[in-house]
Amino acid sequence: MDDILIVYNNEMTNIQEVLDSFNNITSTMIFTMQEEINNSDNFLDVTTSKDEHKISCNVYRKPTATDIIIPNDSRHPPEQK
């Protein structure tokens, strides 16, 4: 198990108790928590956002800033240049 997404209601669930319960299952795994910021969170390759009564999902792409250019005389296939 690697990643878990839990959607919960603050008025009904104490998320710290849930986290503690997970961490008390076994000492070989340590669970951590990442809370949403501005009603939005990036989880794996998905951005989840919540409004008052619904949750929406969109594809999340990490920002990249690579200035790598494959030289024309490289041995890469032409479709990669």
C-alpha positions as CSV (number, residue, x, y, z in Angstrom):
1,M,0.0,0.0,0.0
2,D,1.4,3.3,-1.0
3,D,-1.1,6.1,-1.1
4,I,-4.6,6.5,0.4
5,L,-7.1,9.2,-0.3
6,I,-9.7,9.7,2.4
7,V,-12.7,12.0,1.9
8,Y,-14.4,12.9,5.1
9,N,-16.7,15.4,6.9
10,N,-14.9,17.5,9.6
11,E,-18.1,17.6,11.6
12,M,-18.4,13.8,11.8
13,T,-14.8,12.6,11.7
14,N,-11.7,13.4,13.7
15,I,-9.1,12.8,11.1
16,Q,-6.3,12.8,13.7
17,E,-8.0,9.8,15.4
18,V,-8.2,8.1,12.0
19,L,-4.5,8.7,11.4
20,D,-3.6,7.5,14.8
21,S,-5.6,4.3,14.2
22,F,-3.8,3.6,11.0
23,N,-0.4,4.2,12.7
24,N,-1.4,1.9,15.6
25,I,-2.0,-1.1,13.3
26,T,1.7,-1.9,12.9
27,S,5.0,-0.4,13.8
28,T,6.6,-1.2,10.4
29,M,4.5,1.4,8.5
30,I,4.2,5.1,9.4
31,F,1.3,7.0,7.8
32,T,1.5,10.7,7.3
33,M,-1.2,13.2,6.3
34,Q,-1.3,15.9,3.7
35,E,-4.3,18.2,4.1
36,E,-5.9,20.2,1.4
37,I,-5.0,23.9,0.8
38,N,-7.7,26.2,-0.5
39,N,-10.1,23.3,-0.8
40,S,-7.8,21.6,-3.3
41,D,-5.2,18.9,-3.2
42,N,-2.9,17.1,-5.7
43,F,-3.0,13.4,-5.2
44,L,-1.0,11.2,-7.6
45,D,-1.9,12.7,-11.0
46,V,-5.3,14.1,-9.9
47,T,-6.3,17.4,-8.5
48,T,-9.3,17.1,-6.2
49,S,-11.3,20.2,-5.4
50,K,-14.3,20.5,-3.2
51,D,-17.2,22.9,-3.3
52,E,-19.9,23.0,-0.7
53,H,-21.7,19.9,-1.9
54,K,-19.5,18.2,-4.5
55,I,-16.0,17.0,-5.2
56,S,-14.4,17.4,-8.6
57,C,-11.3,15.9,-10.1
58,N,-9.0,17.1,-12.9
59,V,-5.8,15.8,-14.3
60,Y,-2.7,17.2,-12.5
61,R,0.5,17.7,-14.3
62,K,3.6,18.7,-12.3
63,P,5.2,21.9,-13.6
64,T,8.4,21.2,-15.3
65,A,11.2,23.5,-16.5
66,T,13.6,21.5,-18.5
67,D,15.6,23.1,-21.2
68,I,16.9,19.9,-22.6
69,I,17.2,19.8,-26.4
70,I,18.2,16.7,-28.3
71,P,20.9,17.6,-30.8
72,N,20.0,17.0,-34.4
73,D,23.1,14.8,-34.9
74,S,22.2,12.5,-32.0
75,R,21.3,8.9,-32.6
76,H,17.7,9.3,-31.2
77,P,14.9,8.3,-33.5
78,P,13.7,11.2,-35.7
79,E,10.3,11.2,-34.1
80,Q,11.9,12.1,-30.7
81,K,13.9,15.1,-32.1
